[in-house]
Amino acid sequence: MSEPRYDVLVDARGLACPMPLVKARQALMVMEPGATVCVLATDPAAPADFDEFVEISGHELERSERQDSLFVIVLRKKR
């Protein structure tokens, strides 16, 4: 099985919310429609922030999972 590939990786480990979301939004602004961004975050509030963000923004939440103390969140920019 191959490793997932993303267009942009945002390493927001150690940053408190809302910074992981702010960094992801900055990346999304310059990305092509349909491109993916993977966010690495350690703040436990990050998944809820991204859940709310996709509802408001129209971007797609492809994956949101916890790996020990790391949250891996993958968004696809709306087309």
C-alpha positions, 0 to 999 in steps of 0.5 A, a space after each residue: 500500500 502506498 503512502 498517501 500523497 498531499 499537495 501541501 503539508 502544514 506542520 502545526 504541531 505545538 501550535 494552539 488553536 486557532 493557529 492550525 486552522 489559520 495556517 491551513 486557510 493560508 495554504 488553501 488560499 493559494 492552492 488549486 481547486 481540488 488540491 489537498 492539504 494535510 495538517 498535523 496538529 497536537 491541539 485537541 481542539 483542532 478536529 472540532 475547529 476543522 469540522 466547523 470550518 468545512 461546514 462554513 467554507 465548503 471545503 471537503 474533510 477527507 480525513 480526520 484521525 488521531 495517532 496518539 497525541 497527533 491529529 492528522 487532518 486532510 482537506 480538499 479544496 472546493 472546486 
